[in-house]
Amino acid sequence: MEADKVMDGLIKELGVAIKAMGKAKKLDEKEAYSRIVKNLSESLGVFLDMANEMMMFNDEDPEEDDMPF
């Protein structure tokens, strides 16, 4: 599965969980949703860290590759 699709799914689920947490009335429901939000946020952070590391390795100037010498 592509990382972009996974990240998009995590972002959508995070939004759903945050809205549900806001609508929850009971404390135990709010706690359950807060754990879900925490887990989804941490999972999304893994992908963002990976993207950041990949960008650091891809720091070359793209015009340098086109030079004949």
TALIN-V947077 format. One record per helix or strand. SS is the DSSP state (~ for helix, > for strand). FROM is the first residue (numbers start at 0). TO is the last residue. If there is no record, write none. Layout:
# TALIN-V947077
ss: (SS | SS)
from: (FROM | FROM)
to: (TO | TO)
This chain:
# TALIN-V947077
ss: (~ | ~ | ~)
from: (2 | 26 | 63)
to: (22 | 56 | 65)
